[in-house]
Amino acid sequence: MKLTYTLILTCPALLMAQPDPAQLAEMDAALTKVTAAIQEGLTSKMAMLAQLDSKQKEAIDKQVLKKTREAMDHARLKTEGGREESHYRRGISALDEREWDRAAESFTEVSKFKGTRTEGALYWRAYALRKLGRREEALATLDQLQKSHPGSRWLNDAKVLDQEVRQSSGQTVTPEQESDEELKLYALNSLVHTDPDRALPLLEKILSSASSPQLKEKALFVLAQMPPSKSSPGATQKILVRLAQGNTNPDLQRKAVLYLGEAADKDKAILQTLSEIYASSDDAAIKRNVLHGYARGKDKDRLLAVATTDSNKSLRRDALHMLVGAGGAEELWKLYGTSSDRDTKAEVIRALSSSRNAGRLVELARKEPDAELKKQLVRELSHMKSKEASDYLVELISK
């Protein structure tokens, strides 16, 4: 008879029943076998981890951060703000694939939410309509953007697009007409690797020009990947910092913050810049990208500060989970002991669970007086393959 801890712990009737001695013996044998298998697997994995060099461990850390981010993104997509973000991403994807009809539809849906992505959605909807040759609709959408959001950071790009639409004949733009931008990027991408000192000012010119936001975003990606300039060390980072501080449209700023944070593990000075951006921004997406920079730079203090003081519950939750990737399991454990907020404690349990620290979770479960939190702790332990977890579960069953 196959028994699992999850089944036992989630079925109170099993705990209340009085099995006969034969069943007890069978249960004990099954538990002993499972515990031995778990211990054997754990010992093997620990031995393997001990043999990893620093680069391999760093690669694992990056994977943990990536998986954490993906999990949080998936959770956010279930909220209204997440649905807005989902439509926006679909629109951007459609633009990349030159599916202008689908892009226009997606950005129309985004604008209905009247959320943080509205201004960008109006710009990109007009951009897609222009590609479709629907000149009047594109101009009307740009007019709506300028009148409804007079302080928008999309206005400079909108004015350039407005001029392009008015000068055009209203015909659909063909791929042949679009090839110039693509060719520029191919040439620049090649130049980045062969002569980065010449490529850098060209990329900066594109990023400071009236080029389309789509071209700027691709240029920003190329910039973020290029090696340091020999003649102007630090020049690439200076451009990223300028854009990350908001001297561009919000979409490009979000990307710049993300790329800037990618280097936080190598240059700790970036963490101070990210902190200033976090304090000055009211854009949750930008703040979230700053948190990823903190995690990359293993800035446990700043992550803990956000996790305990930020007014945005979603950002507090994200910071808690990113503490794990930054090596902050000990800080999380201490936070659990000092917090009086049940929601915070529940998130700490989830975060500690992702670190697979069964010993700490068992310690919390032994002392936790709150029945709901104790159930959550036991539930998380029931999914862990470790001797500490299995020993504690057996202890519970034996009571």
C-alpha positions in Angstrom: 0.0 0.0 0.0 1.6 3.3 -1.1 1.3 6.0 1.5 2.3 9.7 1.1 2.7 12.3 3.8 0.5 14.7 1.9 -2.4 12.3 1.9 -2.0 11.6 5.7 -1.7 15.2 6.6 -4.6 16.5 4.5 -7.1 13.8 5.6 -8.1 14.3 9.3 -10.2 11.1 9.1 -7.0 9.0 8.7 -5.5 10.7 11.8 -8.6 10.0 13.9 -9.0 6.4 12.8 -7.7 3.5 14.9 -5.9 1.1 12.5 -5.1 -2.5 13.5 -1.6 -3.5 14.4 -1.0 -5.0 11.0 -1.8 -1.6 9.4 0.4 0.2 11.8 3.3 -2.2 11.0 2.8 -1.6 7.3 2.6 2.1 7.8 5.8 2.1 9.9 7.7 0.0 7.3 6.5 2.4 4.5 7.6 5.5 6.3 11.0 3.9 7.1 11.5 3.1 3.5 10.5 6.6 2.3 12.7 8.2 4.9 15.7 6.2 3.9 15.2 7.0 0.2 14.9 10.7 1.0 18.0 10.7 3.1 19.9 8.9 0.4 18.8 11.4 -2.2 19.6 14.3 0.1 23.1 13.0 0.8 23.8 12.5 -2.9 22.7 16.1 -3.7 24.7 17.6 -0.9 27.8 15.8 -2.1 27.2 17.0 -5.6 26.7 20.6 -4.5 30.0 20.5 -2.5 31.9 19.7 -5.7 30.6 22.8 -7.6 33.0 25.6 -8.3 32.0 29.3 -7.8 30.9 29.8 -11.4 28.6 26.8 -11.2 27.1 28.0 -7.9 26.6 31.5 -9.5 24.8 29.9 -12.4 22.5 28.1 -10.0 21.8 31.4 -8.1 20.8 33.0 -11.4 18.5 30.1 -12.2 16.9 30.5 -8.7 16.3 34.2 -9.4 14.9 33.5 -12.8 12.5 30.9 -11.5 11.4 33.2 -8.7 10.7 36.0 -11.1 8.7 33.7 -13.4 6.6 32.4 -10.5 5.9 36.0 -9.3 5.0 37.1 -12.9 2.6 34.1 -13.2 0.9 35.0 -9.9 0.5 38.7 -11.0 -1.1 37.7 -14.2 -4.1 36.5 -12.2 -4.9 40.1 -11.0 -6.5 42.9 -13.0 -3.2 44.6 -13.3 -1.8 41.3 -14.4 -4.4 41.0 -17.2 -3.5 44.5 -18.3 0.1 43.5 -18.4 -0.7 40.3 -20.3 -2.5 42.2 -23.0 0.3 44.7 -23.2 2.9 41.9 -23.7 0.7 40.3 -26.4 0.6 43.6 -28.2 4.4 44.0 -28.0 4.8 40.5 -29.2 2.5 41.2 -32.1 4.6 44.3 -33.0 7.7 42.2 -33.1 6.0 39.7 -35.4 4.6 42.6 -37.6 1.0 41.4 -37.0 -0.3 45.0 -36.9 -4.0 44.0 -36.6 -3.4 41.8 -33.6 -1.2 44.5 -32.0 -3.9 47.2 -32.4 -6.5 44.9 -30.9 -4.3 44.1 -27.9 -3.5 47.7 -27.2 -7.1 48.7 -27.5 -7.9 46.1 -24.7 -5.1 47.5 -22.6 -6.4 51.1 -22.8 -9.8 49.9 -21.4 -8.2 49.1 -18.1 -7.2 52.7 -17.6 -4.2 51.5 -15.7 -0.4 52.2 -15.7 0.0 50.9 -19.2 -2.6 53.2 -20.8 -0.3 55.8 -22.2 2.1 53.3 -23.8 -0.9 51.4 -25.2 -2.3 54.5 -26.9 1.1 55.2 -28.5 1.6 51.6 -29.7 -2.0 51.4 -30.9 -1.4 54.5 -33.1 1.9 53.0 -34.3 0.2 49.8 -35.3 -2.7 51.7 -37.0 -0.1 53.7 -39.0 1.4 50.5 -40.2 -2.0 49.4 -41.4 -2.5 52.6 -43.3 -5.4 53.7 -41.0 -4.2 57.2 -40.9 -7.2 59.0 -39.4 -7.5 56.4 -36.6 -3.8 56.7 -35.8 -4.1 60.5 -35.6 -7.2 60.3 -33.4 -5.4 57.9 -31.0 -2.4 60.2 -30.8 -4.7 63.2 -30.1 -6.4 61.2 -27.3 -3.0 60.5 -25.8 -1.9 64.1 -25.9 -5.2 65.5 -24.5 -5.8 62.8 -21.9 -2.2 62.6 -20.6 -0.6 66.1 -21.1 2.3 65.2 -18.8 3.1 61.8 -20.3 6.7 60.8 -21.1 5.3 59.3 -24.3 4.5 62.7 -25.8 7.9 63.3 -27.4 7.6 60.0 -29.2 4.0 60.7 -30.0 4.8 64.0 -31.6 7.4 62.4 -33.9 4.9 59.7 -34.8 2.2 62.3 -35.4 4.4 64.0 -38.0 5.3 60.8 -39.7 1.6 59.9 -40.0 0.7 63.3 -41.4 3.5 63.1 -44.0 2.6 59.6 -45.1 0.1 58.8 -47.8 -1.9 56.5 -45.6 -0.6 53.4 -47.3 0.5 50.2 -45.5 4.2 50.2 -45.0 5.9 47.3 -46.7 8.7 45.2 -45.3 11.1 46.7 -47.9 10.4 50.1 -46.5 11.2 48.9 -43.0 14.5 47.3 -43.9 16.6 50.4 -43.0 16.1 50.1 -39.3 16.8 46.4 -39.3 20.0 46.8 -41.4 21.2 49.5 -39.0 20.8 47.1 -36.1 22.6 44.3 -37.9 25.5 46.6 -38.7 25.6 48.0 -35.2 25.5 44.5 -33.6 28.4 43.5 -35.7 30.3 46.7 -34.9 29.8 46.2 -31.2 32.0 43.1 -31.3 34.6 44.3 -33.8 34.9 48.0 -32.8 32.9 48.8 -29.7 34.5 52.3 -29.4 32.9 53.3 -32.7 29.6 51.5 -32.0 29.0 53.2 -28.6 28.3 56.8 -29.9 26.1 55.4 -32.7 24.0 53.6 -30.2 23.8 56.6 -28.0 22.7 58.7 -31.0 19.8 56.3 -31.7 18.7 56.3 -28.1 18.7 60.1 -28.0 17.1 60.6 -31.4 13.5 60.7 -32.6 13.8 57.0 -33.7 10.9 54.8 -33.1 10.6 53.3 -29.5 10.9 49.9 -31.1 14.3 50.7 -32.6 15.4 52.3 -29.4 14.5 49.2 -27.4 16.6 47.0 -29.7 19.4 49.5 -29.5 19.3 49.4 -25.8 19.5 45.6 -25.8 22.6 45.8 -28.0 24.1 48.5 -25.7 23.5 46.4 -22.6 25.3 43.4 -24.1 28.4 45.1 -25.5 31.8 44.8 -23.8 33.3 47.9 -22.0 34.8 50.6 -24.2 38.6 50.8 -24.0 38.7 54.5 -24.7 35.7 55.4 -22.4 35.4 52.9 -19.6 32.1 53.3 -17.8 30.4 55.0 -20.8 27.9 52.2 -21.4 26.8 52.3 -17.8 26.4 56.1 -17.8 24.0 55.8 -20.7 22.1 53.0 -18.9 21.9 55.1 -15.8 20.6 58.2 -17.7 17.8 56.1 -19.3 17.1 54.3 -16.0 16.6 57.6 -14.2 13.7 58.4 -16.5 15.1 60.4 -19.4 13.0 58.4 -21.9 9.6 56.8 -22.3 8.5 54.5 -19.4 8.9 51.3 -21.4 12.5 52.0 -22.2 13.1 53.1 -18.7 11.9 49.8 -17.3 14.2 47.9 -19.6 17.2 50.2 -18.7 16.6 49.6 -15.0 16.5 45.8 -15.6 19.7 45.9 -17.7 21.4 48.1 -15.1 20.5 45.7 -12.3 22.0 42.8 -14.2 25.5 44.3 -13.4 24.8 44.9 -9.7 26.7 41.7 -8.7 29.9 43.1 -10.3 29.5 46.8 -9.4 28.0 47.5 -6.0 27.8 51.3 -6.7 24.9 50.4 -9.0 22.9 49.4 -5.9 22.9 53.0 -4.7 21.7 54.3 -8.1 18.9 51.7 -8.0 17.9 52.8 -4.5 17.6 56.4 -5.7 15.5 55.2 -8.7 13.2 53.2 -6.4 12.7 56.2 -4.0 11.9 58.6 -6.9 9.6 56.3 -8.9 5.9 55.6 -8.5 5.9 52.9 -11.2 5.5 49.5 -9.6 7.1 47.8 -12.7 10.2 49.9 -12.4 10.4 49.3 -8.6 10.1 45.6 -9.2 13.0 45.7 -11.7 15.0 47.5 -9.0 14.3 44.7 -6.6 15.7 42.2 -9.2 18.9 44.4 -9.2 19.0 44.2 -5.4 18.7 40.4 -5.6 21.4 40.2 -8.2 23.7 42.3 -6.1 22.7 40.3 -3.0 21.6 43.5 -1.2 19.8 41.8 1.6 19.4 45.0 3.7 17.5 46.9 1.0 15.3 43.9 0.1 14.5 43.5 3.8 13.6 47.2 4.1 11.2 47.0 1.2 9.7 43.8 2.6 9.0 45.4 5.9 8.2 49.0 5.1 6.9 49.5 1.6 3.2 50.5 1.3 2.7 48.3 -1.8 1.8 44.8 -0.6 2.7 43.2 -3.9 6.2 44.7 -3.8 6.6 43.7 -0.1 5.8 40.1 -1.1 8.2 40.2 -4.1 11.0 41.5 -1.9 10.4 38.7 0.6 10.8 36.0 -2.1 13.8 37.7 -3.6 15.6 37.6 -0.3 15.9 33.9 -0.7 17.9 34.3 -4.0 20.0 36.9 -2.3 21.0 34.5 0.4 18.7 36.1 3.0 17.1 33.0 4.5 18.4 33.9 7.9 16.9 37.4 7.7 13.5 35.9 6.7 13.6 33.5 9.7 14.3 36.4 12.1 11.5 38.5 10.4 9.1 35.7 11.1 9.9 35.9 14.8 9.5 39.7 15.0 6.4 40.2 12.8 2.9 40.2 14.2 1.2 40.3 10.8 -0.2 36.9 9.7 0.0 37.7 6.0 3.6 38.6 6.3 4.3 35.4 8.2 2.5 33.4 5.5 4.7 34.9 2.8 7.8 34.3 4.8 6.8 30.6 5.0 6.4 30.4 1.3 9.7 32.1 0.7 11.6 29.9 3.2 10.0 26.9 1.6 11.5 27.9 -1.8 14.9 27.8 -0.1 14.3 24.2 1.0 15.4 25.0 4.5 13.4 22.2 6.2 15.2 22.7 9.5 14.1 26.3 10.0 10.5 25.4 8.9 10.4 22.6 11.5 11.7 24.9 14.1 8.9 27.4 13.3 6.2 24.7 13.2 7.2 23.4 16.7 6.7 26.9 18.2 3.8 28.3 16.1 0.6 28.7 18.1 -1.5 29.9 15.2 -3.4 26.9 13.8 -3.6 28.2 10.2 0.1 29.1 10.0 1.0 25.7 11.5 -1.1 24.0 8.9 0.8 26.0 6.2 4.1 25.0 7.7 3.2 21.3 7.8 1.9 21.5 4.2 5.1 23.0 3.0 7.2 20.4 4.9 5.1 17.6 3.4 6.4 18.5 -0.1 10.1 18.5 1.0 12.5 15.7 0.5 14.7 16.0 3.6 15.3 14.0 6.7 14.3 16.9 9.0 10.9 17.2 7.3 10.2 13.5 7.2 11.2 13.1 10.9 8.9 15.9 11.9 6.0 14.5 9.9 6.5 11.1 11.5 6.5 12.7 14.9 3.2 14.4 14.1 1.6 11.2 13.0 2.9 9.4 16.1 1.2 11.8 18.5 
